[in-house]
Amino acid sequence: MILSDNAEIIDRAGIETLPIKFDLGGHNTDLFCKSDLIVLSPGVPESIAAVQVAKQKGVPVIGEVEVEIRELAAPMIGITGTNGKSTVTTLTGEIFQAAGKKTYIGGNIGEPMTDAVEAGAWDWVVIELSSFQLESMQSFKPRYSMLLNISPDHLDRYPDMAAYIDAKKRLLMNQDETDFTIVNIDDPEVMKVVASGRGQLIPFSCQQRLDEGMSCQDKEITWRWQGKEIQFPVDELQIKGLHNVANVMAAMVPALIEGVDAQTIWRAVCDFTGLPHRMNLVRMLDGVAWYDDSKGTNVGSVVMSLTGLDKPVTLIAGGKDKGGDFGLLRTAVAEKVTTLILIGEAAVRIEKEIGPVTEIIQAETLA
């Protein structure tokens, strides 16, 4: 086994006793071409030269998650989307755990999936999947797939939105009529993607009443499926905001289809307080609520967070420029934000693309 990394020095803690050779400070093309199999870390694109040359010579290339799913026999739930993946993955898994099922929760969050393989048999495996992980998927066939939403992201890695969407679409490629595809019917890009899928569609919506599926109207979530109808009061949720209502609806569907008691599901949902750095209330100070939304790393996520707040909002934003269209923030900022404080690499471009819709302050540091 050879571990290849661009770095000159890597942390070898935990792998000192393994029979591993190291290829550091770059990727040796000859080593790649002589390999029986290349396994990519999610952050490594297939486009790097050594990988491309090896592929042309017939060396198989797969992703890290692909290796592990081949070793797992349990029914799987695969979850992707631009925003909300971690919340929905965690909540879906916790619902099954509350029902007494041995459930692994991981993938793009939590512990590596090698832990799932080492732990033995599972009743369910719930996996968050980023576009990076989906790029190299080949055999993944989830019993339930979820496509939550699609908005511009990672355009520093993909040449255009079409390439980003194509990566997301791979979640559905092996599903058939015996599987289920849970979709946000309010998102037109999602609906374009699922048109080519073969799984049974189960829609959810925050904007319209659905005769079949999961919808929310007048602060009440309603599940309608095969003649059954169940209501759940939104006010009982601890996680707030319309985007979290959508997350809750998606997360509940697999357990409802599998016959888990509705009250067991709802108790698990209402006990859920959210994940760190996702619109977490840090504190109230002198009448001002301070929220940590530092996982809001793309335009769509920030828009959703602002939607759930009342004016006046002071928004601190910026950081790495991943190539998104910051102009899409203009309406939400104009409606909700009285002061916009910009930091980091993207600060100048954000100000230019949003325009003079509110007071804007450029700050060199977060402090």
Residue pairs with C-beta under 8 A, 6 or more apart in sequence:
1 18
1 19
1 20
1 21
2 20
2 21
2 22
2 23
2 31
2 35
3 10
3 15
3 20
3 21
3 22
3 23
4 22
4 23
4 24
4 27
4 28
4 31
4 32
4 50
5 22
5 23
5 24
6 25
6 26
6 27
7 24
7 25
8 24
8 25
9 24
10 22
10 24
23 31
27 48
27 49
27 50
27 51
28 50
29 49
29 50
29 53
29 54
32 38
32 50
32 51
32 53
32 54
32 59
33 53
33 54
33 57
33 59
35 54
35 59
36 59
36 60
37 59
37 60
37 61
37 62
38 51
38 54
38 59
38 60
38 61
38 62
39 62
39 63
39 64
39 66
39 67
40 46
40 51
40 61
40 62
40 63
40 64
40 136
41 64
42 63
42 64
42 65
42 108
42 130
42 132
42 133
43 132
44 51
45 132
45 135
45 157
46 52
46 55
46 61
46 135
46 136
51 61
54 61
55 61
61 136
62 136
62 138
63 133
63 135
63 136
63 137
64 112
64 113
64 133
65 107
65 113
65 127
65 129
65 133
65 137
65 140
66 136
66 137
66 138
66 139
66 140
68 113
68 114
68 116
68 117
69 76
69 113
69 125
69 127
69 139
69 140
70 139
71 117
72 116
72 117
72 122
72 125
73 121
74 104
74 121
74 122
74 123
74 124
74 125
75 124
75 125
75 143
76 124
76 125
76 126
76 127
76 140
76 141
76 142
76 143
76 144
77 92
77 124
77 125
77 126
77 127
77 142
77 143
77 144
77 145
77 146
77 254
78 127
78 129
78 140
78 142
78 144
78 145
78 146
78 171
79 85
79 88
79 89
79 92
79 126
79 127
79 128
79 129
79 145
79 146
79 148
79 250
80 128
80 129
80 130
80 131
80 134
80 145
80 146
80 147
80 148
80 168
80 171
81 88
81 146
81 147
81 148
81 149
81 150
81 168
81 184
81 190
82 148
82 149
82 150
82 151
82 152
82 153
82 298
82 300
82 301
83 148
83 149
83 151
83 243
83 298
83 300
83 301
83 304
84 148
84 149
84 243
84 246
84 247
84 250
85 108
85 109
85 128
85 129
85 130
85 148
86 108
86 109
86 128
86 275
86 278
86 295
87 239
87 244
87 247
87 251
87 274
87 275
87 278
88 128
88 146
88 148
88 247
88 250
88 251
89 105
89 107
89 108
89 109
89 126
89 127
89 128
90 105
90 109
90 272
90 275
91 247
91 248
91 251
91 268
91 269
91 272
92 105
92 126
92 146
92 250
92 251
92 254
92 255
93 103
93 104
93 105
93 124
93 126
94 105
94 268
94 271
94 272
95 251
95 252
95 254
95 255
95 260
95 264
95 265
95 268
95 269
96 103
96 123
96 124
96 126
96 254
96 255
96 260
97 103
97 268
98 264
98 265
98 267
98 268
98 271
99 255
99 260
99 261
99 264
99 265
99 268
101 123
101 124
102 121
102 122
102 123
102 124
103 122
103 123
103 124
103 125
103 126
104 113
104 115
104 116
104 119
104 122
104 124
104 125
104 126
105 126
106 112
106 113
106 115
106 116
106 126
106 127
106 128
107 113
107 126
107 127
107 128
107 129
107 133
108 127
108 128
108 129
108 130
108 133
109 128
113 127
116 122
116 125
127 142
129 137
129 171
131 153
131 154
131 158
131 164
131 167
131 168
132 154
132 157
132 167
134 167
134 168
134 170
134 171
135 167
135 170
137 170
137 171
137 173
139 174
140 171
140 174
141 174
141 175
141 176
141 179
142 171
142 175
142 179
143 179
143 180
143 254
144 179
144 180
144 181
144 182
144 253
144 254
144 257
145 171
145 172
145 175
145 179
145 180
145 181
145 182
145 197
145 199
146 181
146 182
146 183
146 250
147 168
147 171
147 172
147 181
147 182
147 183
147 184
147 190
147 193
147 194
148 184
148 187
148 190
148 246
148 247
148 250
149 184
149 187
149 189
149 190
149 246
149 300
150 165
150 168
150 187
150 189
150 190
150 193
151 189
151 298
151 299
151 300
151 328
152 161
152 164
152 298
152 299
152 300
152 323
152 324
152 325
152 328
153 164
153 297
153 298
153 299
153 300
153 322
153 324
154 164
154 322
154 323
155 161
155 164
155 322
155 323
155 324
156 321
156 322
156 323
158 164
158 167
165 189
165 192
165 193
168 193
169 193
169 196
172 181
172 193
172 194
172 196
172 197
172 198
172 199
175 181
175 197
175 198
175 199
176 198
176 199
177 198
177 199
177 200
179 198
179 199
179 200
180 199
180 200
180 201
180 202
180 253
180 254
180 257
181 194
181 197
181 199
181 200
181 201
181 202
182 202
182 203
182 204
182 250
182 253
182 254
183 190
183 191
183 194
183 201
183 202
183 203
183 204
184 190
184 203
184 204
184 205
184 246
184 250
185 191
185 203
185 204
185 205
185 208
185 210
185 213
186 205
186 206
186 207
186 208
186 246
194 201
202 212
202 213
202 214
202 225
202 253
202 257
203 210
203 212
203 213
203 214
204 210
204 213
204 214
204 215
204 246
204 249
204 250
204 253
205 213
205 214
205 215
205 216
206 215
206 216
206 242
206 245
206 246
206 249
208 215
209 215
209 217
209 222
210 224
211 224
212 224
212 225
212 226
213 223
213 224
213 225
214 221
214 222
214 223
214 224
214 249
214 250
214 252
214 253
215 221
215 222
215 224
215 249
216 222
216 234
216 245
216 246
216 249
219 233
219 234
219 235
220 231
220 232
220 233
220 234
221 231
221 232
221 233
221 234
221 245
221 248
221 249
221 252
222 229
222 230
222 231
222 232
223 229
223 230
223 231
223 232
223 252
223 253
223 256
223 262
225 256
225 257
230 256
230 262
232 262
232 266
232 269
234 245
236 266
236 270
237 244
237 245
237 248
237 269
237 270
238 270
238 271
238 272
238 273
238 274
239 247
239 248
239 272
239 273
239 274
240 279
240 308
241 279
241 304
241 305
241 307
241 308
242 304
242 307
242 308
243 304
243 305
243 307
243 308
244 274
244 279
244 308
248 269
251 269
252 265
252 266
252 269
255 265
256 262
256 265
274 280
275 295
276 292
276 295
277 292
277 293
277 294
277 295
278 293
278 295
278 296
279 291
279 292
279 293
279 305
279 308
280 291
280 292
280 293
281 289
281 290
281 291
282 290
282 291
282 292
283 290
284 290
291 305
291 309
293 301
293 302
293 305
295 301
296 302
296 305
297 319
297 320
297 322
298 322
298 324
299 324
299 325
299 326
299 328
299 329
300 328
302 315
302 317
302 329
302 332
303 328
303 329
303 332
306 313
306 315
306 332
306 333
306 335
306 336
306 337
307 332
307 336
309 336
310 336
311 335
311 336
311 337
311 338
312 336
312 337
312 338
312 339
313 336
313 337
313 338
314 337
314 338
314 339
314 340
314 341
315 333
315 337
315 339
315 340
315 341
316 341
316 343
316 366
317 340
317 341
317 342
317 343
317 350
318 342
318 343
318 344
318 345
318 346
318 347
318 350
319 343
319 344
319 345
319 346
320 344
320 345
320 346
321 345
321 346
321 349
325 353
326 346
326 349
326 350
326 353
326 354
327 353
327 354
329 350
329 353
329 354
330 353
330 354
330 355
330 357
333 340
333 354
333 357
333 358
334 357
334 358
337 358
338 358
338 359
339 358
339 359
339 360
339 361
340 354
340 358
340 359
340 360
340 361
341 360
341 361
341 363
342 348
342 350
342 351
342 360
342 361
342 362
342 363
343 363
343 364
343 365
343 366
347 362
347 363
348 362
351 360
351 362
354 360
